[in-house]
């Protein structure tokens, strides 16, 4: 099934963009249609991470897109990142998720916080897709409460560290060449003890296994449990300063919310396009179901919410570019767009009827994939907490 149909222009952002950004959107859309969308169903059904996808994203300049031109990146504006990740989300949510980790949580964190040696070694391979990165933050007992993570980095007499702990739900973890891992140098310090380390994954003591029980969505992504067993790390592998890990992780996750929000807009758009195409072809009682008033009402709600979501995301991106964006802006964009996309995907399944329950149509995959976006980079409840604090302070 394809999201191309006679009314597609209603769903696309092009009319709201200037000429340069319209051409940019069309270029990403063409790439995604050729290199990503044809494999979305296959990798979902086979539960397979597609390494060729990384090569394609690297050659297209997408993995380095948001990074500055002076380090070999594309110099994208925040709005262009939002545009690109909407297109990726519409074509293949697994690809969008990979980019968010590879570029947003690893390469950009490294660019902003790493030293010259770390950047020289890893930035260009990450941007080209020659190396894969993962972000080792989440633990079995430390999800939303990042400051409570248990992974310990014990300083040795020679200045090196020994790191031990368990990370889980680590996207790209099983295929990564390098891991930006967070550990505490002193549990008594709370958030002030958190420190980032840049570790190659082939060193002694790093053990990786597939995350068990991952079956709902993003089946074409690689999620892993990573056991760190007395892993040696040099002082030169600390990212930023000792104790700066909480700030680095939070800034990375905050920036990642723009990607998640834009990806949700992409899923939302695809849900409408697929459902409209189906409703115009599906006949009951002698006419297409698209002519039934109740079906039209639901499609109208889906389309209105899509434009509201995209407006919030683009507003947030433009404010970010102007230096005026706040954590609350990101929280509102992420909260609204992911919840609206989940509602649209739910309606897509219902309006497809029994066909919406089968993998022959994309509706059920969209429904499954969007659920994770309500959790990634902070759950919807966490976003409400961020917004509420702004109002309460």
Secondary structure per residue as TSV (DSSP state, phi and psi in degrees):
chain	resnum	aa	ss	phi	psi
A	1	X	-	360.0	147.9
A	2	X	-	-124.8	154.3
A	3	X	S	-90.2	8.6
A	4	X	-	-81.0	127.5
A	5	X	-	-159.9	177.3
A	6	X	T	-63.2	-23.8
A	7	X	T	-105.4	17.8
A	8	X	G	-59.7	-32.3
A	9	X	G	-60.2	-21.5
A	10	X	G	-67.1	-24.6
A	11	X	T	-98.8	-17.9
A	12	X	-	-88.4	155.3
A	13	X	S	-84.7	-2.7
A	14	X	G	-55.2	-39.5
A	15	X	G	-66.8	-17.5
A	16	X	G	-93.8	1.9
A	17	X	S	-112.6	155.7
A	18	X	-	-75.6	174.8
A	19	X	H	-60.0	-42.9
A	20	X	H	-63.9	-44.7
A	21	X	H	-73.8	-27.7
A	22	X	H	-66.3	-43.6
A	23	X	H	-64.3	-38.5
A	24	X	H	-60.7	-47.4
A	25	X	H	-60.7	-42.3
A	26	X	H	-67.0	-34.5
A	27	X	H	-67.5	-44.0
A	28	X	H	-65.5	-38.8
A	29	X	H	-63.3	-42.2
A	30	X	H	-65.3	-42.6
A	31	X	H	-59.8	-48.0
A	32	X	H	-63.8	-38.1
A	33	X	H	-65.8	-33.9
A	34	X	H	-86.2	-42.3
A	35	X	H	-103.0	-19.2
A	36	X	T	-116.2	-53.4
A	37	X	H	-56.2	-38.6
A	38	X	H	-63.5	-18.6
A	39	X	H	-106.9	-0.9
A	40	X	H	-61.0	-45.3
A	41	X	H	-69.5	-41.1
A	42	X	H	-61.3	-49.2
A	43	X	H	-69.9	-27.6
A	44	X	H	-68.9	-48.0
A	45	X	H	-71.5	-33.9
A	46	X	H	-89.9	-6.8
A	47	X	T	52.5	51.8
A	48	X	-	-124.6	129.5
A	49	X	-	-77.6	127.9
A	50	X	-	-100.5	103.2
A	51	X	H	-63.5	-30.7
A	52	X	H	-61.5	-28.4
A	53	X	H	-59.9	-40.5
A	54	X	H	-63.7	-44.3
A	55	X	H	-60.0	-43.9
A	56	X	H	-63.8	-44.5
A	57	X	H	-63.8	-37.5
A	58	X	H	-67.1	-46.7
A	59	X	H	-63.4	-32.4
A	60	X	T	-78.3	-7.0
A	61	X	T	81.7	8.7
A	62	X	-	-76.2	-36.1
A	63	X	T	-66.9	-28.4
A	64	X	T	-101.1	2.1
A	65	X	T	-49.7	-52.1
A	66	X	T	-75.8	-8.9
A	67	X	S	-85.0	153.9
A	68	X	-	-63.7	152.0
A	69	X	G	-62.6	-31.1
A	70	X	G	-67.2	-17.6
A	71	X	G	-106.6	10.7
A	72	X	T	98.6	5.9
A	73	X	S	-87.9	-177.1
A	74	X	-	-89.1	-11.7
A	75	X	-	65.6	30.5
A	76	X	-	-60.1	145.8
A	77	X	-	-78.5	162.9
A	78	X	H	-56.4	-34.4
A	79	X	H	-65.6	-41.1
A	80	X	H	-65.4	-35.8
A	81	X	H	-60.7	-44.4
A	82	X	H	-62.7	-42.7
A	83	X	H	-61.0	-47.6
A	84	X	H	-62.9	-43.3
A	85	X	H	-75.7	-22.6
A	86	X	H	-65.6	-45.7
A	87	X	H	-63.9	-41.8
A	88	X	H	-64.1	-42.5
A	89	X	H	-63.0	-37.3
A	90	X	H	-67.9	-33.4
A	91	X	H	-86.6	-45.2
A	92	X	-	-163.0	105.6
A	93	X	H	-64.3	-27.9
A	94	X	H	-61.6	-40.5
A	95	X	H	-66.3	-42.5
A	96	X	H	-61.4	-41.7
A	97	X	H	-65.3	-39.0
A	98	X	H	-61.2	-46.6
A	99	X	H	-62.3	-39.0
A	100	X	I	-61.1	-38.9
A	101	X	I	-77.4	-53.2
A	102	X	I	-56.9	-48.1
A	103	X	I	-93.1	-49.7
A	104	X	I	-74.5	-48.7
A	105	X	I	-88.3	-21.9
A	106	X	I	-109.4	-65.4
A	107	X	I	-62.5	-44.9
A	108	X	H	-70.3	-39.0
A	109	X	H	-60.2	-39.7
A	110	X	H	-68.0	-41.0
A	111	X	H	-61.3	-42.8
A	112	X	H	-80.3	-26.6
A	113	X	H	-123.5	-18.3
A	114	X	S	-77.1	162.9
A	115	X	-	-87.3	176.4
A	116	X	H	-60.6	-40.5
A	117	X	H	-64.1	-43.6
A	118	X	H	-64.5	-42.7
A	119	X	H	-66.1	-42.6
A	120	X	H	-62.1	-36.3
A	121	X	H	-75.2	-38.6
A	122	X	H	-113.9	-26.6
A	123	X	H	-61.0	-52.8
A	124	X	H	-65.4	-43.3
A	125	X	H	-58.5	-37.6
A	126	X	H	-67.1	-41.5
A	127	X	H	-70.4	-28.9
A	128	X	H	-87.1	-10.9
A	129	X	T	82.1	11.7
A	130	X	S	-79.7	-20.4
A	131	X	S	-134.1	151.7
A	132	X	-	-115.4	136.5
A	133	X	E	-113.6	155.7
A	134	X	E	-136.6	158.1
A	135	X	E	-115.9	104.6
A	136	X	E	-94.8	81.5
A	137	X	-	-114.5	-54.6
A	138	X	-	-67.0	140.4
A	139	X	B	-131.0	164.8
A	140	X	T	-54.8	-34.1
A	141	X	T	-113.0	14.1
A	142	X	B	-142.3	91.2
A	143	X	S	-108.0	-89.4
A	144	X	S	-66.6	-32.7
A	145	X	-	-90.4	76.8
A	146	X	G	-61.0	-36.4
A	147	X	G	-64.3	-13.7
A	148	X	G	-94.5	10.2
A	149	X	-	-60.6	149.7
A	150	X	-	-104.3	-12.9
A	151	X	-	-60.3	129.2
A	152	X	E	-111.9	135.1
A	153	X	E	-115.0	106.0
A	154	X	E	-96.7	123.2
A	155	X	E	-73.0	135.7
A	156	X	-	-99.2	162.0
A	157	X	T	-55.6	-29.7
A	158	X	T	-86.3	5.1
A	159	X	S	93.8	-9.0
A	160	X	-	-80.9	-178.4
A	161	X	E	-131.1	154.9
A	162	X	E	-120.0	120.7
A	163	X	E	-110.6	130.9
A	164	X	E	-139.4	137.1
A	165	X	E	160.8	-179.6
A	166	X	E	-125.5	129.4
A	167	X	E	-113.1	144.3
A	168	X	E	-140.2	169.1
A	169	X	E	57.3	39.4
A	170	X	E	-92.3	102.9
A	171	X	E	-66.0	134.4
A	172	X	T	73.8	1.1
A	173	X	T	-59.5	-38.1
A	174	X	T	-78.1	-16.5
A	175	X	T	-115.5	0.0
A	176	X	-	-72.7	146.7
A	177	X	S	-93.5	-27.5
A	178	X	E	-138.7	143.9
A	179	X	E	-125.7	122.8
A	180	X	E	-89.0	100.4
A	181	X	E	-110.1	144.2
A	182	X	E	-112.5	133.6
A	183	X	E	-143.7	161.7
A	184	X	E	-101.3	136.3
A	185	X	S	-85.6	-13.9
A	186	X	-	-161.3	106.9
A	187	X	G	-56.9	-25.8
A	188	X	G	-71.7	-14.5
A	189	X	G	-88.3	-8.0
A	190	X	G	61.2	-135.0
A	191	X	G	-60.4	-29.0
A	192	X	G	-73.1	-9.7
A	193	X	G	-94.5	-10.1
A	194	X	E	-70.0	135.8
A	195	X	E	-140.2	140.4
A	196	X	E	-94.7	140.7
A	197	X	E	-129.3	141.2
A	198	X	E	-104.4	106.7
A	199	X	E	-118.3	135.1
A	200	X	E	-71.7	147.1
A	201	X	T	-87.8	-2.6
A	202	X	T	-93.8	5.2
A	203	X	S	-84.0	160.8
A	204	X	T	-61.4	135.9
A	205	X	T	97.7	-8.9
A	206	X	E	-93.8	114.7
A	207	X	E	-120.9	129.3
A	208	X	E	-123.3	133.8
A	209	X	E	-136.4	152.0
A	210	X	E	-60.2	142.2
A	211	X	-	-65.0	121.5
A	212	X	T	-74.2	149.7
A	213	X	T	76.5	12.4
A	214	X	-	-85.3	100.0
A	215	X	-	-136.3	-10.1
A	216	X	S	-75.0	-58.9
A	217	X	S	-145.4	178.4
A	218	X	-	48.8	46.5
A	219	X	T	-71.2	-17.8
A	220	X	T	-90.8	6.0
A	221	X	S	-95.0	163.1
A	222	X	-	-106.1	114.6
A	223	X	E	-117.1	136.0
A	224	X	E	-137.1	157.1
A	225	X	E	-98.2	130.2
A	226	X	E	-119.9	117.7
A	227	X	E	-96.6	125.9
A	228	X	E	-108.4	111.1
A	229	X	E	-116.7	94.0
A	230	X	E	55.1	47.7
A	231	X	E	-78.7	130.6
A	232	X	E	-82.4	133.8
A	233	X	E	-135.5	132.9
A	234	X	-	-78.9	157.2
A	235	X	G	-59.2	-29.8
A	236	X	G	-70.1	-10.4
A	237	X	G	-95.9	1.5
A	238	X	E	-70.1	132.9
A	239	X	E	-96.6	120.6
A	240	X	S	72.8	-149.4
A	241	X	S	-95.0	155.3
A	242	X	T	-60.8	129.2
A	243	X	T	92.2	-4.0
A	244	X	-	-93.5	3.3
A	245	X	H	-62.2	-37.2
A	246	X	H	-64.0	-44.7
A	247	X	H	-62.5	-43.8
A	248	X	H	-61.7	-46.2
A	249	X	H	-65.4	-43.7
A	250	X	H	-66.6	-40.3
A	251	X	H	-65.9	-37.6
A	252	X	H	-64.1	-44.7
A	253	X	H	-67.0	-38.2
A	254	X	H	-62.2	-45.6
A	255	X	H	-64.1	-35.7
A	256	X	H	-65.2	-20.8
A	257	X	H	-64.7	-29.6
A	258	X	H	-66.3	-40.3
A	259	X	H	-63.7	-45.8
A	260	X	H	-62.7	-44.6
A	261	X	H	-61.8	-44.8
A	262	X	H	-66.5	-38.5
A	263	X	H	-62.4	-35.8
A	264	X	H	-65.1	-38.7
A	265	X	H	-60.5	-39.2
A	266	X	H	-63.8	-44.5
A	267	X	H	-62.7	-43.3
A	268	X	H	-57.7	-47.9
A	269	X	H	-60.5	-43.9
A	270	X	H	-65.0	-37.5
A	271	X	H	-61.7	-42.4
A	272	X	H	-67.0	-45.9
A	273	X	H	-61.8	-45.3
A	274	X	H	-64.3	-40.5
A	275	X	H	-71.3	-39.4
A	276	X	H	-63.4	-45.7
A	277	X	H	-60.6	-42.4
A	278	X	H	-65.3	-44.6
A	279	X	H	-64.6	-30.4
A	280	X	H	-77.5	-22.2
A	281	X	H	-97.9	-24.3
A	282	X	-	-82.8	121.2
A	283	X	E	-108.9	134.3
A	284	X	E	-142.7	144.0
A	285	X	T	54.1	34.3
A	286	X	T	84.8	8.0
A	287	X	E	-155.2	161.4
A	288	X	E	-62.0	142.4
A	289	X	G	-68.9	-13.8
A	290	X	G	-64.6	-15.8
A	291	X	G	-89.8	-5.8
A	292	X	S	-77.8	134.7
A	293	X	H	-61.5	-38.2
A	294	X	H	-67.6	-36.8
A	295	X	H	-65.7	-44.2
A	296	X	H	-61.1	-37.8
A	297	X	H	-61.9	-43.6
A	298	X	H	-69.0	-40.0
A	299	X	H	-63.8	-38.2
A	300	X	H	-63.0	-42.4
A	301	X	H	-63.3	-41.3
A	302	X	H	-63.1	-43.3
A	303	X	H	-69.3	-40.7
A	304	X	H	-62.5	-43.3
A	305	X	H	-66.1	-33.6
A	306	X	H	-59.9	-48.4
A	307	X	H	-67.7	-33.7
A	308	X	H	-65.0	-42.8
A	309	X	H	-61.4	-49.4
A	310	X	H	-63.1	-37.6
A	311	X	H	-61.9	-42.4
A	312	X	H	-63.3	-43.3
A	313	X	H	-65.3	-46.1
A	314	X	H	-68.3	-36.5
A	315	X	H	-61.1	-45.2
A	316	X	H	-62.3	-42.4
A	317	X	H	-63.9	-42.7
A	318	X	H	-67.4	-38.4
A	319	X	H	-66.7	-36.0
A	320	X	H	-64.0	-41.9
A	321	X	H	-64.4	-34.9
A	322	X	T	-82.5	-3.8
A	323	X	T	81.1	12.3
A	324	X	-	-104.2	-7.7
A	325	X	-	-65.5	144.4
A	326	X	-	-121.6	168.8
A	327	X	H	-59.3	-32.3
A	328	X	H	-67.8	-35.7
A	329	X	H	-60.4	-47.5
A	330	X	H	-62.8	-41.0
A	331	X	H	-63.3	-42.9
A	332	X	H	-65.4	-43.0
A	333	X	H	-63.8	-44.1
A	334	X	H	-68.6	-43.9
A	335	X	H	-60.0	-53.7
A	336	X	H	-68.0	-45.4
A	337	X	H	-67.0	-38.5
A	338	X	H	-72.3	-40.4
A	339	X	H	-68.6	-38.0
A	340	X	H	-66.8	-39.2
A	341	X	H	-66.2	-38.6
A	342	X	H	-62.8	-41.2
A	343	X	H	-65.8	-39.5
A	344	X	H	-67.0	-41.6
A	345	X	H	-64.1	-36.6
A	346	X	H	-63.3	-44.3
A	347	X	H	-66.1	-34.6
A	348	X	H	-60.9	-43.8
A	349	X	H	-61.8	-46.3
A	350	X	H	-63.2	-42.3
A	351	X	H	-74.4	-18.2
A	352	X	T	-80.8	-9.8
A	353	X	G	63.4	-141.1
A	354	X	G	-60.6	-30.2
A	355	X	G	-66.8	-24.9
A	356	X	G	-69.7	-12.4
A	357	X	G	-96.4	2.2
A	358	X	S	-116.9	157.1
A	359	X	T	-79.9	1.3
A	360	X	T	-66.8	-22.5
A	361	X	S	-120.9	150.5
A	362	X	T	-71.4	-12.8
A	363	X	H	-55.5	-44.6
A	364	X	H	-69.4	-31.9
A	365	X	H	-69.3	-40.4
A	366	X	H	-61.1	-41.9
A	367	X	H	-61.7	-42.3
A	368	X	H	-69.8	-43.9
A	369	X	H	-65.9	-35.7
A	370	X	H	-70.4	-22.4
A	371	X	H	-60.5	-37.9
A	372	X	H	-66.0	-29.9
A	373	X	H	-68.3	-20.3
A	374	X	T	-76.7	-9.2
A	375	X	T	-112.9	-45.1
A	376	X	T	-53.3	145.9
A	377	X	T	53.0	33.5
A	378	X	S	104.4	123.5
A	379	X	-	-64.4	167.0
A	380	X	H	-59.0	-33.6
A	381	X	H	-66.8	-38.8
A	382	X	H	-64.3	-40.5
A	383	X	H	-61.9	-40.3
A	384	X	H	-64.7	-35.6
A	385	X	H	-64.5	-42.1
A	386	X	H	-62.3	-44.7
A	387	X	H	-66.3	-41.9
A	388	X	H	-63.1	-38.0
A	389	X	H	-63.7	-36.9
A	390	X	H	-60.4	-40.9
A	391	X	H	-74.4	-30.8
A	392	X	H	-85.1	-21.0
A	393	X	-	-83.4	360.0
